[in-house]
Amino acid sequence: MDRTMSTVQGKDDIKLTSDQLNIEELTTLVTSPTSGAISVFIGTTRNNFDGKKVLWLEYEAYKTMAETELRKICGQIRERWVVENIAVFHRLGCVPITESSVIIAISSPHRRDGLDAVRYAIDTLKATVPIWKKELYEEGEASWKENKECSWST
Amino acid sequence: MSKVMAAAEVQVNVLFFAKSRELVGSKEATLAVPAQTTSVQLLAAIVSRYPSLAVISNNLVLAVNQEYIAPGNDLLTLHPGDEVAVIPPISGG
């Protein structure tokens, strides 16, 4: 049974990389003449947590499983919304403050589907994709973060 | 005369990530575990072998061959060479 809502054949581009993320690369990947909207989420690194100054973040991934889970999210999106192309890039290794750690771009014929799909993508990524980040603080300590969306967080 | 067989064990590859990797001091290891087990028992076997994980064991889940295993007592069958990942609370995005 075809479970996709869309009649347009789209592609899913997933990448885990230690290179700096470039929004233009993603928008170029998802752009299509049959889509009237490109919806985007960019996650960036904040310089503070709980009164402490964050110097940078370090990301680690269970790469094979992270890619599998990201592809599952793409499949779930295609079951619920009419979207065309999906691109999700997540940075690994050191990410300096204000740089992007994750970019999600989705093209769709109409904007409502794309915007809803992007929100779903980031919410579900935070709940299910095996990637971890560690905050390095100016005071010298470091802390492995836990997403509140993760059902087995402390 | 009946013959009692020892519970069959298999060698699995265990992967440690994030905090669990730091506590164990290694990214991976091999471990002999019962082929017929449960998520609860498998985690207990890993913590038994690597007691430094005990401080976080209440907040670990496992994946086998890159699929999450629901915490609990459902029966789980492991095969030689299966990849078992120790997964602390995630923080992607």
gemmi code that builds the backbone of each chain (N, CA, C; Angstrom):
import gemmi

chains = {
    "A": [
        ("MET", (0.859, -1.196, 0.000), (0.000, 0.000, 0.000), (0.888, 1.236, 0.000)),
        ("ASP", (0.655, 2.141, -0.864), (1.448, 3.360, -0.899), (1.007, 4.260, 0.250)),
        ("ARG", (1.932, 4.501, 1.185), (1.530, 5.256, 2.348), (1.937, 6.715, 2.269)),
        ("THR", (2.474, 7.121, 1.125), (2.851, 8.531, 1.063), (1.651, 9.355, 0.636)),
        ("MET", (1.578, 10.554, 1.176), (0.491, 11.449, 0.827), (0.770, 12.137, -0.497)),
        ("SER", (2.068, 12.242, -0.794), (2.417, 13.064, -1.942), (2.402, 12.254, -3.232)),
        ("THR", (1.992, 12.877, -4.323), (2.108, 12.216, -5.614), (3.423, 12.572, -6.273)),
        ("VAL", (4.156, 13.503, -5.652), (5.447, 13.896, -6.223), (6.527, 12.997, -5.628)),
        ("GLN", (7.424, 12.479, -6.449), (8.531, 11.671, -5.931), (9.591, 12.599, -5.393)),
        ("GLY", (9.876, 12.501, -4.092), (10.879, 13.385, -3.539), (12.061, 12.600, -3.036)),
        ("LYS", (13.117, 13.324, -2.648), (14.283, 12.643, -2.107), (14.545, 13.080, -0.668)),
        ("ASP", (15.207, 12.178, 0.060), (15.623, 12.436, 1.438), (17.147, 12.511, 1.454)),
        ("ASP", (17.698, 13.653, 1.833), (19.151, 13.803, 1.920), (19.538, 13.927, 3.383)),
        ("ILE", (20.243, 12.926, 3.886), (20.654, 12.895, 5.287), (22.165, 12.972, 5.321)),
        ("LYS", (22.713, 13.832, 6.159), (24.173, 13.885, 6.280), (24.584, 14.202, 7.708)),
        ("LEU", (25.558, 13.429, 8.207), (26.221, 13.730, 9.483), (27.636, 14.131, 9.111)),
        ("THR", (28.082, 15.315, 9.541), (29.377, 15.804, 9.077), (30.036, 16.672, 10.130)),
        ("SER", (31.372, 16.658, 10.124), (32.074, 17.571, 11.030), (32.356, 18.910, 10.348)),
        ("ASP", (31.999, 19.031, 9.076), (32.165, 20.312, 8.376), (31.116, 21.309, 8.844)),
        ("GLN", (31.449, 22.589, 8.740), (30.498, 23.647, 9.044), (29.289, 23.504, 8.122)),
        ("LEU", (28.082, 23.670, 8.678), (26.875, 23.511, 7.869), (26.594, 24.786, 7.091)),
        ("ASN", (26.083, 24.592, 5.892), (25.823, 25.714, 4.995), (24.376, 25.640, 4.524)),
        ("ILE", (23.561, 26.616, 4.930), (22.132, 26.597, 4.625), (21.884, 26.563, 3.114)),
        ("GLU", (22.735, 27.231, 2.351), (22.513, 27.265, 0.894), (22.627, 25.875, 0.282)),
        ("GLU", (23.499, 25.070, 0.869), (23.661, 23.713, 0.346), (22.347, 22.937, 0.496)),
        ("LEU", (21.672, 23.126, 1.631), (20.419, 22.401, 1.845), (19.291, 22.959, 0.983)),
        ("THR", (19.211, 24.279, 0.905), (18.105, 24.825, 0.110), (18.274, 24.459, -1.361)),
        ("THR", (19.513, 24.393, -1.808), (19.756, 23.958, -3.185), (19.313, 22.512, -3.387)),
        ("LEU", (19.557, 21.666, -2.395), (19.164, 20.260, -2.502), (17.662, 20.088, -2.596)),
        ("VAL", (16.901, 20.897, -1.850), (15.456, 20.652, -1.777), (14.646, 21.465, -2.782)),
        ("THR", (15.268, 22.509, -3.339), (14.529, 23.374, -4.278), (13.957, 22.563, -5.429)),
        ("SER", (12.743, 22.914, -5.811), (12.117, 22.185, -6.916), (11.099, 23.087, -7.605)),
        ("PRO", (10.960, 22.956, -8.910), (9.975, 23.792, -9.617), (8.538, 23.477, -9.233)),
        ("THR", (8.296, 22.308, -8.631), (6.934, 21.965, -8.246), (6.641, 22.300, -6.785)),
        ("SER", (7.581, 22.920, -6.110), (7.341, 23.336, -4.720), (7.287, 24.840, -4.621)),
        ("GLY", (6.290, 25.337, -3.908), (6.138, 26.781, -3.714), (6.715, 27.247, -2.390)),
        ("ALA", (7.190, 26.313, -1.579), (7.720, 26.709, -0.274), (8.916, 25.847, 0.086)),
        ("ILE", (9.901, 26.482, 0.731), (10.968, 25.754, 1.402), (10.914, 26.178, 2.862)),
        ("SER", (10.690, 25.221, 3.757), (10.639, 25.500, 5.192), (11.926, 25.023, 5.818)),
        ("VAL", (12.438, 25.832, 6.756), (13.769, 25.552, 7.305), (13.774, 25.691, 8.820)),
        ("PHE", (14.489, 24.780, 9.506), (14.853, 24.960, 10.905), (16.363, 24.901, 11.002)),
        ("ILE", (16.934, 25.865, 11.727), (18.369, 25.837, 12.012), (18.549, 25.827, 13.520)),
        ("GLY", (19.253, 24.819, 14.049), (19.576, 24.796, 15.475), (20.981, 25.353, 15.646)),
        ("THR", (21.114, 26.362, 16.516), (22.432, 26.977, 16.717), (22.855, 26.823, 18.173)),
        ("THR", (24.117, 27.067, 18.445), (24.632, 26.879, 19.800), (24.517, 28.166, 20.599)),
        ("ARG", (23.920, 28.052, 21.791), (23.772, 29.176, 22.704), (25.000, 29.298, 23.584)),
        ("ASN", (25.271, 30.526, 24.071), (26.483, 30.731, 24.862), (26.256, 30.607, 26.361)),
        ("ASN", (25.034, 30.201, 26.754), (24.827, 30.144, 28.202), (23.845, 29.038, 28.562)),
        ("PHE", (24.061, 28.470, 29.711), (23.131, 27.499, 30.281), (23.196, 27.615, 31.783)),
        ("ASP", (22.044, 27.854, 32.409), (21.952, 27.807, 33.872), (22.954, 28.763, 34.526)),
        ("GLY", (23.144, 29.919, 33.944), (24.056, 30.903, 34.509), (25.515, 30.673, 34.175)),
        ("LYS", (25.811, 29.602, 33.494), (27.208, 29.303, 33.162), (27.483, 29.692, 31.716)),
        ("LYS", (28.725, 30.097, 31.463), (29.081, 30.482, 30.100), (29.560, 29.247, 29.342)),
        ("VAL", (28.920, 28.996, 28.203), (29.272, 27.835, 27.377), (30.314, 28.259, 26.357)),
        ("LEU", (31.410, 27.529, 26.296), (32.466, 27.868, 25.334), (32.176, 27.273, 23.954)),
        ("TRP", (31.835, 26.013, 23.928), (31.424, 25.368, 22.680), (30.726, 24.063, 23.017)),
        ("LEU", (30.146, 23.452, 21.984), (29.488, 22.157, 22.158), (30.278, 21.084, 21.419)),
        ("GLU", (30.219, 19.876, 21.941), (30.807, 18.735, 21.231), (29.698, 17.730, 20.966)),
        ("TYR", (29.544, 17.340, 19.709), (28.509, 16.383, 19.339), (29.120, 15.037, 18.983)),
        ("GLU", (28.425, 13.976, 19.384), (28.842, 12.597, 19.097), (27.606, 11.860, 18.578)),
        ("ALA", (27.800, 10.916, 17.664), (26.637, 10.185, 17.137), (26.928, 8.697, 17.009)),
        ("TYR", (25.876, 7.906, 17.137), (25.902, 6.497, 16.730), (25.495, 6.567, 15.272)),
        ("LYS", (26.501, 6.705, 14.407), (26.229, 7.187, 13.052), (25.254, 6.319, 12.269)),
        ("THR", (25.492, 5.020, 12.257), (24.635, 4.158, 11.430), (23.188, 4.233, 11.906)),
        ("MET", (22.992, 4.175, 13.229), (21.627, 4.189, 13.738), (21.000, 5.579, 13.619)),
        ("ALA", (21.825, 6.627, 13.753), (21.287, 7.987, 13.612), (20.738, 8.184, 12.198)),
        ("GLU", (21.478, 7.685, 11.206), (20.992, 7.824, 9.818), (19.706, 7.040, 9.616)),
        ("THR", (19.667, 5.833, 10.167), (18.450, 5.022, 10.063), (17.261, 5.735, 10.692)),
        ("GLU", (17.454, 6.281, 11.871), (16.340, 6.955, 12.558), (15.912, 8.214, 11.806)),
        ("LEU", (16.887, 8.923, 11.219), (16.531, 10.121, 10.444), (15.728, 9.729, 9.211)),
        ("ARG", (16.093, 8.635, 8.587), (15.310, 8.178, 7.414), (13.911, 7.750, 7.825)),
        ("LYS", (13.780, 7.164, 9.020), (12.437, 6.814, 9.499), (11.601, 8.073, 9.661)),
        ("ILE", (12.210, 9.132, 10.182), (11.483, 10.392, 10.360), (11.017, 10.907, 9.004)),
        ("CYS", (11.878, 10.814, 7.989), (11.471, 11.250, 6.643), (10.258, 10.442, 6.178)),
        ("GLY", (10.273, 9.156, 6.404), (9.142, 8.307, 6.012), (7.872, 8.696, 6.735)),
        ("GLN", (8.000, 8.989, 8.023), (6.825, 9.399, 8.806), (6.275, 10.727, 8.288)),
        ("ILE", (7.183, 11.614, 7.936), (6.751, 12.906, 7.387), (5.960, 12.675, 6.106)),
        ("ARG", (6.468, 11.819, 5.230), (5.809, 11.602, 3.937), (4.464, 10.920, 4.091)),
        ("GLU", (4.243, 10.228, 5.211), (2.931, 9.626, 5.450), (1.894, 10.671, 5.837)),
        ("ARG", (2.375, 11.778, 6.444), (1.399, 12.704, 7.028), (1.203, 13.995, 6.258)),
        ("TRP", (2.241, 14.442, 5.554), (2.173, 15.730, 4.869), (2.591, 15.594, 3.419)),
        ("VAL", (2.138, 16.541, 2.612), (2.517, 16.567, 1.203), (3.773, 17.415, 1.090)),
        ("VAL", (4.915, 16.737, 1.024), (6.192, 17.434, 0.892), (6.936, 16.863, -0.288)),
        ("GLU", (7.929, 17.577, -0.767), (8.669, 17.085, -1.919), (10.046, 16.562, -1.496)),
        ("ASN", (10.992, 17.452, -1.218), (12.332, 17.000, -0.835), (12.637, 17.364, 0.619)),
        ("ILE", (13.351, 16.485, 1.285), (13.732, 16.686, 2.678), (15.249, 16.601, 2.779)),
        ("ALA", (15.857, 17.534, 3.487), (17.299, 17.460, 3.766), (17.513, 17.709, 5.250)),
        ("VAL", (18.249, 16.820, 5.907), (18.598, 16.978, 7.320), (20.101, 16.781, 7.441)),
        ("PHE", (20.795, 17.834, 7.853), (22.243, 17.744, 8.090), (22.480, 18.018, 9.563)),
        ("HIS", (23.276, 17.156, 10.211), (23.619, 17.374, 11.619), (25.130, 17.417, 11.733)),
        ("ARG", (25.628, 18.394, 12.442), (27.078, 18.526, 12.592), (27.553, 17.685, 13.764)),
        ("LEU", (28.747, 17.143, 13.617), (29.370, 16.351, 14.684), (30.707, 16.982, 15.051)),
        ("GLY", (31.213, 16.628, 16.239), (32.474, 17.196, 16.692), (32.224, 18.544, 17.351)),
        ("CYS", (33.214, 19.418, 17.326), (33.103, 20.714, 18.000), (32.276, 21.700, 17.184)),
        ("VAL", (31.316, 22.323, 17.828), (30.513, 23.363, 17.180), (30.649, 24.633, 18.018)),
        ("PRO", (31.316, 25.653, 17.485), (31.480, 26.902, 18.238), (30.159, 27.637, 18.421)),
        ("ILE", (30.114, 28.528, 19.407), (28.904, 29.316, 19.698), (28.465, 30.076, 18.451)),
        ("THR", (27.185, 30.115, 18.248), (26.428, 30.735, 17.146), (26.488, 29.932, 15.849)),
        ("GLU", (27.318, 28.930, 15.772), (27.298, 28.125, 14.543), (26.158, 27.121, 14.596)),
        ("SER", (25.789, 26.599, 13.438), (24.640, 25.702, 13.343), (25.036, 24.285, 13.690)),
        ("SER", (24.199, 23.630, 14.485), (24.447, 22.222, 14.772), (23.534, 21.325, 13.943)),
        ("VAL", (22.384, 21.834, 13.562), (21.478, 21.040, 12.736), (20.703, 21.974, 11.804)),
        ("ILE", (20.505, 21.512, 10.554), (19.653, 22.246, 9.620), (18.695, 21.238, 8.993)),
        ("ILE", (17.421, 21.616, 8.996), (16.381, 20.800, 8.353), (15.720, 21.681, 7.305)),
        ("ALA", (15.678, 21.212, 6.065), (15.022, 21.973, 5.006), (14.048, 21.052, 4.284)),
        ("ILE", (12.826, 21.538, 4.074), (11.802, 20.713, 3.415), (11.073, 21.559, 2.384)),
        ("SER", (11.009, 21.052, 1.161), (10.250, 21.749, 0.125), (8.876, 21.100, 0.001)),
        ("SER", (7.898, 21.912, -0.322), (6.525, 21.420, -0.416), (5.757, 22.316, -1.372)),
        ("PRO", (4.718, 21.760, -2.014), (3.901, 22.597, -2.898), (3.319, 23.788, -2.144)),
        ("HIS", (2.853, 23.547, -0.922), (2.226, 24.597, -0.124), (2.878, 24.691, 1.247)),
        ("ARG", (2.899, 25.902, 1.789), (3.742, 26.150, 2.964), (3.281, 25.439, 4.239)),
        ("ARG", (1.973, 25.249, 4.426), (1.518, 24.678, 5.704), (2.130, 23.298, 5.956)),
        ("ASP", (2.144, 22.445, 4.928), (2.707, 21.097, 5.068), (4.193, 21.156, 5.427)),
        ("GLY", (4.930, 22.024, 4.729), (6.372, 22.116, 4.971), (6.681, 22.607, 6.379)),
        ("LEU", (5.962, 23.623, 6.804), (6.208, 24.181, 8.146), (5.874, 23.151, 9.220)),
        ("ASP", (4.758, 22.457, 9.061), (4.384, 21.438, 10.047), (5.381, 20.287, 10.038)),
        ("ALA", (5.847, 19.912, 8.850), (6.789, 18.796, 8.738), (8.137, 19.150, 9.381)),
        ("VAL", (8.581, 20.370, 9.230), (9.859, 20.777, 9.836), (9.768, 20.728, 11.357)),
        ("ARG", (8.640, 21.223, 11.893), (8.467, 21.169, 13.355), (8.490, 19.720, 13.833)),
        ("TYR", (7.772, 18.859, 13.126), (7.749, 17.437, 13.496), (9.161, 16.849, 13.434)),
        ("ALA", (9.906, 17.220, 12.386), (11.252, 16.653, 12.200), (12.160, 16.987, 13.375)),
        ("ILE", (12.220, 18.225, 13.797), (13.129, 18.582, 14.884), (12.633, 18.009, 16.205)),
        ("ASP", (11.330, 18.030, 16.428), (10.800, 17.474, 17.678), (11.110, 15.981, 17.786)),
        ("THR", (10.952, 15.259, 16.667), (11.160, 13.814, 16.687), (12.648, 13.471, 16.715)),
        ("LEU", (13.456, 14.292, 16.033), (14.914, 14.101, 16.095), (15.379, 14.153, 17.543)),
        ("LYS", (14.886, 15.152, 18.260), (15.323, 15.334, 19.657), (14.848, 14.192, 20.553)),
        ("ALA", (13.812, 13.483, 20.137), (13.271, 12.402, 20.966), (13.858, 11.031, 20.622)),
        ("THR", (14.402, 10.865, 19.401), (14.707, 9.506, 18.947), (16.077, 9.284, 18.312)),
        ("VAL", (16.754, 10.318, 17.850), (17.982, 10.080, 17.072), (19.197, 10.004, 18.003)),
        ("PRO", (19.987, 8.907, 17.918), (21.096, 8.726, 18.865), (22.292, 9.631, 18.551)),
        ("ILE", (22.149, 10.873, 18.973), (23.195, 11.897, 18.896), (23.241, 12.523, 20.281)),
        ("TRP", (24.463, 12.850, 20.743), (24.626, 13.433, 22.078), (25.462, 14.688, 21.979)),
        ("LYS", (25.169, 15.665, 22.864), (26.006, 16.855, 22.904), (26.496, 17.102, 24.330)),
        ("LYS", (27.716, 17.603, 24.364), (28.364, 17.925, 25.627), (28.655, 19.414, 25.615)),
        ("GLU", (28.251, 20.112, 26.683), (28.560, 21.542, 26.789), (29.875, 21.703, 27.545)),
        ("LEU", (30.768, 22.522, 26.998), (32.025, 22.827, 27.673), (31.903, 24.237, 28.255)),
        ("TYR", (32.072, 24.391, 29.582), (31.853, 25.674, 30.257), (33.158, 26.408, 30.519)),
        ("GLU", (33.030, 27.728, 30.606), (34.183, 28.567, 30.851), (34.854, 28.207, 32.173)),
        ("GLU", (34.041, 27.821, 33.153), (34.561, 27.491, 34.470), (35.351, 26.178, 34.455)),
        ("GLY", (35.335, 25.485, 33.354), (36.190, 24.302, 33.201), (35.455, 22.980, 33.133)),
        ("GLU", (34.242, 22.899, 33.730), (33.585, 21.584, 33.690), (32.893, 21.381, 32.350)),
        ("ALA", (32.339, 20.190, 32.193), (31.611, 19.837, 30.983), (30.399, 19.024, 31.401)),
        ("SER", (29.363, 19.036, 30.570), (28.124, 18.358, 30.940), (27.462, 17.749, 29.722)),
        ("TRP", (27.161, 16.454, 29.778), (26.389, 15.807, 28.719), (24.943, 16.228, 28.886)),
        ("LYS", (24.365, 16.806, 27.834), (23.000, 17.286, 27.893), (22.020, 16.140, 27.690)),
        ("GLU", (20.791, 16.355, 28.142), (19.724, 15.371, 27.958), (18.495, 16.110, 27.452)),
        ("ASN", (17.990, 15.726, 26.284), (16.786, 16.393, 25.770), (15.580, 16.037, 26.629)),
        ("LYS", (14.741, 17.036, 26.902), (13.523, 16.752, 27.665), (12.589, 15.857, 26.847)),
        ("GLU", (12.759, 15.896, 25.508), (11.939, 15.039, 24.653), (12.316, 13.559, 24.760)),
        ("CYS", (13.471, 13.269, 25.307), (13.958, 11.887, 25.402), (13.276, 11.193, 26.569)),
        ("SER", (12.640, 10.083, 26.296), (11.813, 9.452, 27.329), (12.623, 8.785, 28.424)),
        ("TRP", (13.940, 8.609, 28.241), (14.730, 7.988, 29.295), (15.726, 8.966, 29.937)),
        ("SER", (15.486, 10.267, 29.748), (16.315, 11.269, 30.415), (16.110, 11.186, 31.921)),
        ("THR", (17.112, 11.708, 32.643), (17.082, 11.700, 34.102), (15.875, 12.488, 34.639)),
    ],
    "B": [
        ("MET", (18.032, -40.980, 30.303), (18.672, -40.016, 31.204), (18.627, -38.645, 30.556)),
        ("SER", (18.130, -37.646, 31.260), (18.077, -36.304, 30.657), (19.419, -35.602, 30.867)),
        ("LYS", (19.752, -34.779, 29.942), (21.041, -34.078, 29.990), (20.735, -32.595, 30.140)),
        ("VAL", (21.308, -31.951, 31.122), (21.060, -30.514, 31.315), (22.055, -29.730, 30.473)),
        ("MET", (21.547, -28.888, 29.566), (22.414, -28.040, 28.743), (22.590, -26.680, 29.412)),
        ("ALA", (23.791, -26.181, 29.396), (23.998, -24.807, 29.865), (23.271, -23.869, 28.913)),
        ("ALA", (22.748, -22.806, 29.466), (22.072, -21.826, 28.610), (23.056, -21.370, 27.545)),
        ("ALA", (22.624, -21.394, 26.296), (23.520, -21.045, 25.197), (23.894, -19.573, 25.291)),
        ("GLU", (25.197, -19.317, 25.117), (25.662, -17.945, 25.156), (26.146, -17.555, 23.768)),
        ("VAL", (26.096, -16.259, 23.469), (26.642, -15.744, 22.219), (27.559, -14.561, 22.543)),
        ("GLN", (28.518, -14.344, 21.634), (29.386, -13.169, 21.757), (28.728, -12.019, 21.009)),
        ("VAL", (28.516, -10.913, 21.720), (27.967, -9.734, 21.068), (28.974, -8.597, 21.147)),
        ("ASN", (28.867, -7.667, 20.206), (29.692, -6.465, 20.211), (28.917, -5.361, 20.913)),
        ("VAL", (29.495, -4.829, 21.976), (28.832, -3.771, 22.734), (29.475, -2.439, 22.394)),
        ("LEU", (28.671, -1.453, 22.060), (29.159, -0.112, 21.765), (28.735, 0.828, 22.891)),
        ("PHE", (29.669, 1.688, 23.308), (29.384, 2.666, 24.372), (29.456, 4.065, 23.795)),
        ("PHE", (28.478, 4.897, 24.175), (28.453, 6.254, 23.650), (28.381, 7.275, 24.780)),
        ("ALA", (28.890, 8.479, 24.493), (28.724, 9.639, 25.365), (29.181, 9.318, 26.791)),
        ("LYS", (28.321, 9.588, 27.764), (28.706, 9.399, 29.160), (29.102, 7.952, 29.445)),
        ("SER", (28.405, 7.001, 28.823), (28.737, 5.591, 29.078), (30.130, 5.276, 28.556)),
        ("ARG", (30.505, 5.862, 27.442), (31.837, 5.673, 26.876), (32.901, 6.218, 27.823)),
        ("GLU", (32.623, 7.380, 28.416), (33.589, 7.977, 29.353), (33.720, 7.125, 30.613)),
        ("LEU", (32.602, 6.614, 31.110), (32.648, 5.823, 32.342), (33.367, 4.496, 32.132)),
        ("VAL", (33.146, 3.866, 30.981), (33.768, 2.571, 30.706), (35.215, 2.744, 30.268)),
        ("GLY", (35.491, 3.878, 29.625), (36.840, 4.146, 29.142), (37.112, 3.508, 27.795)),
        ("SER", (36.055, 3.110, 27.113), (36.240, 2.480, 25.815), (34.996, 2.669, 24.962)),
        ("LYS", (35.182, 2.671, 23.635), (34.037, 2.807, 22.728), (33.339, 1.478, 22.458)),
        ("GLU", (34.068, 0.373, 22.615), (33.437, -0.905, 22.308), (34.103, -2.045, 23.045)),
        ("ALA", (33.389, -3.157, 23.094), (33.888, -4.349, 23.771), (33.094, -5.532, 23.252)),
        ("THR", (33.616, -6.744, 23.487), (32.798, -7.919, 23.214), (32.402, -8.547, 24.545)),
        ("LEU", (31.247, -9.160, 24.539), (30.696, -9.712, 25.777), (29.944, -10.986, 25.439)),
        ("ALA", (30.089, -11.993, 26.289), (29.309, -13.221, 26.138), (28.062, -13.080, 26.990)),
        ("VAL", (26.914, -13.261, 26.353), (25.638, -13.128, 27.058), (24.717, -14.271, 26.637)),
        ("PRO", (23.697, -14.560, 27.431), (22.736, -15.588, 27.014), (22.040, -15.192, 25.720)),
        ("ALA", (21.861, -16.179, 24.839), (21.182, -15.897, 23.564), (19.721, -15.541, 23.794)),
        ("GLN", (19.089, -16.192, 24.781), (17.700, -15.877, 25.127), (17.751, -15.011, 26.374)),
        ("THR", (17.278, -13.811, 26.246), (17.400, -12.887, 27.369), (16.267, -11.871, 27.308)),
        ("THR", (16.361, -10.841, 28.128), (15.422, -9.732, 28.074), (16.239, -8.438, 28.137)),
        ("SER", (15.615, -7.329, 27.831), (16.316, -6.050, 27.894), (16.872, -5.815, 29.298)),
        ("VAL", (16.048, -6.107, 30.307), (16.466, -5.905, 31.702), (17.694, -6.759, 32.020)),
        ("GLN", (17.659, -8.024, 31.596), (18.774, -8.930, 31.895), (20.033, -8.545, 31.128)),
        ("LEU", (19.857, -8.134, 29.895), (21.014, -7.773, 29.068), (21.703, -6.538, 29.658)),
        ("LEU", (20.923, -5.546, 30.039), (21.508, -4.357, 30.657), (22.208, -4.733, 31.965)),
        ("ALA", (21.582, -5.590, 32.741), (22.205, -6.021, 34.003), (23.528, -6.731, 33.740)),
        ("ALA", (23.599, -7.545, 32.684), (24.842, -8.246, 32.343), (25.927, -7.248, 31.957)),
        ("ILE", (25.570, -6.218, 31.209), (26.545, -5.214, 30.799), (27.028, -4.424, 32.011)),
        ("VAL", (26.114, -4.043, 32.890), (26.499, -3.272, 34.085), (27.327, -4.136, 35.034)),
        ("SER", (27.012, -5.421, 35.072), (27.783, -6.334, 35.916), (29.233, -6.396, 35.447)),
        ("ARG", (29.402, -6.435, 34.129), (30.753, -6.487, 33.559), (31.456, -5.137, 33.639)),
        ("TYR", (30.669, -4.051, 33.579), (31.227, -2.698, 33.623), (30.527, -1.906, 34.735)),
        ("PRO", (30.929, -2.170, 35.994), (30.205, -1.584, 37.134), (30.233, -0.057, 37.173)),
        ("SER", (31.161, 0.569, 36.469), (31.184, 2.041, 36.449), (29.914, 2.605, 35.827)),
        ("LEU", (29.182, 1.779, 35.085), (27.925, 2.229, 34.474), (26.781, 2.305, 35.481)),
        ("ALA", (26.978, 1.737, 36.656), (25.871, 1.653, 37.611), (25.287, 3.036, 37.932)),
        ("VAL", (26.152, 4.071, 37.983), (25.650, 5.406, 38.347), (24.644, 5.949, 37.352)),
        ("ILE", (24.664, 5.460, 36.103), (23.713, 5.967, 35.108), (22.748, 4.892, 34.608)),
        ("SER", (22.824, 3.678, 35.192), (22.097, 2.550, 34.600), (20.585, 2.731, 34.596)),
        ("ASN", (20.051, 3.568, 35.488), (18.607, 3.796, 35.481), (18.139, 4.605, 34.275)),
        ("ASN", (19.089, 5.237, 33.584), (18.714, 6.092, 32.464), (19.399, 5.674, 31.175)),
        ("LEU", (19.575, 4.363, 31.021), (20.155, 3.825, 29.794), (19.095, 3.037, 29.048)),
        ("VAL", (19.105, 3.125, 27.722), (18.347, 2.164, 26.924), (19.351, 1.443, 26.034)),
        ("LEU", (18.904, 0.339, 25.464), (19.751, -0.456, 24.589), (19.173, -0.483, 23.186)),
        ("ALA", (20.076, -0.630, 22.220), (19.646, -0.916, 20.852), (20.374, -2.184, 20.418)),
        ("VAL", (19.701, -3.035, 19.681), (20.328, -4.227, 19.115), (20.228, -4.122, 17.597)),
        ("ASN", (21.384, -4.216, 16.947), (21.430, -4.056, 15.484), (20.675, -2.812, 15.029)),
        ("GLN", (20.934, -1.750, 15.759), (20.436, -0.415, 15.423), (18.936, -0.221, 15.525)),
        ("GLU", (18.284, -1.063, 16.323), (16.877, -0.864, 16.634), (16.747, -0.776, 18.154)),
        ("TYR", (16.036, 0.228, 18.612), (15.829, 0.348, 20.058), (15.124, -0.895, 20.597)),
        ("ILE", (15.534, -1.302, 21.797), (14.847, -2.379, 22.493), (14.045, -1.729, 23.614)),
        ("ALA", (12.746, -2.003, 23.655), (11.938, -1.423, 24.721), (12.415, -1.970, 26.058)),
        ("PRO", (12.636, -1.088, 27.029), (13.046, -1.569, 28.345), (11.979, -2.507, 28.898)),
        ("GLY", (12.400, -3.601, 29.544), (11.359, -4.466, 30.112), (11.718, -5.913, 30.001)),
        ("ASN", (10.718, -6.748, 30.145), (10.915, -8.187, 30.277), (10.491, -8.980, 29.049)),
        ("ASP", (10.262, -8.304, 27.925), (9.931, -9.060, 26.714), (11.137, -9.894, 26.312)),
        ("LEU", (10.873, -11.103, 25.802), (11.961, -11.984, 25.400), (12.704, -11.420, 24.198)),
        ("LEU", (14.007, -11.583, 24.245), (14.887, -11.055, 23.217), (15.833, -12.175, 22.835)),
        ("THR", (16.009, -12.415, 21.533), (16.955, -13.445, 21.083), (18.150, -12.773, 20.444)),
        ("LEU", (19.328, -13.085, 20.946), (20.560, -12.519, 20.406), (21.289, -13.552, 19.570)),
        ("HIS", (22.031, -13.074, 18.564), (22.809, -13.946, 17.674), (24.275, -13.558, 17.746)),
        ("PRO", (25.181, -14.496, 17.424), (26.610, -14.164, 17.462), (26.905, -12.957, 16.583)),
        ("GLY", (27.678, -12.020, 17.126), (28.040, -10.847, 16.349), (27.025, -9.730, 16.366)),
        ("ASP", (25.923, -9.891, 17.083), (24.935, -8.810, 17.175), (25.588, -7.572, 17.771)),
        ("GLU", (25.126, -6.411, 17.333), (25.643, -5.144, 17.811), (24.684, -4.599, 18.859)),
        ("VAL", (25.182, -4.487, 20.088), (24.360, -3.985, 21.196), (24.909, -2.625, 21.577)),
        ("ALA", (24.098, -1.597, 21.517), (24.561, -0.252, 21.838), (23.969, 0.210, 23.161)),
        ("VAL", (24.831, 0.804, 23.980), (24.402, 1.387, 25.257), (24.117, 2.853, 25.003)),
        ("ILE", (22.879, 3.260, 25.230), (22.418, 4.581, 24.806), (21.965, 5.426, 25.997)),
        ("PRO", (22.823, 6.352, 26.436), (22.412, 7.316, 27.479), (21.374, 8.291, 26.910)),
        ("PRO", (20.773, 9.117, 27.778), (19.783, 10.080, 27.271), (20.362, 10.916, 26.131)),
        ("ILE", (19.584, 11.038, 25.058), (20.100, 11.662, 23.845), (19.933, 13.185, 23.887)),
        ("SER", (20.735, 13.849, 23.074), (20.679, 15.309, 23.049), (21.071, 15.863, 21.692)),
        ("GLY", (20.529, 15.271, 20.632), (20.764, 15.800, 19.295), (19.930, 17.045, 19.048)),
        ("GLY", (20.268, 17.715, 17.968), (19.504, 18.895, 17.578), (19.976, 20.167, 18.246)),
    ],
}
model = gemmi.Model(1)
for chain_id, residues in chains.items():
    chain = gemmi.Chain(chain_id)
    for i, (resn, *xyz) in enumerate(residues, 1):
        res = gemmi.Residue()
        res.name, res.seqid = resn, gemmi.SeqId(i, " ")
        for name, pos in zip(("N", "CA", "C"), xyz):
            atom = gemmi.Atom()
            atom.name, atom.element = name, gemmi.Element(name[0])
            atom.pos, atom.b_iso = gemmi.Position(*pos), 0.0
            res.add_atom(atom)
        chain.add_residue(res)
    model.add_chain(chain)
structure = gemmi.Structure()
structure.add_model(model)
structure.setup_entities()
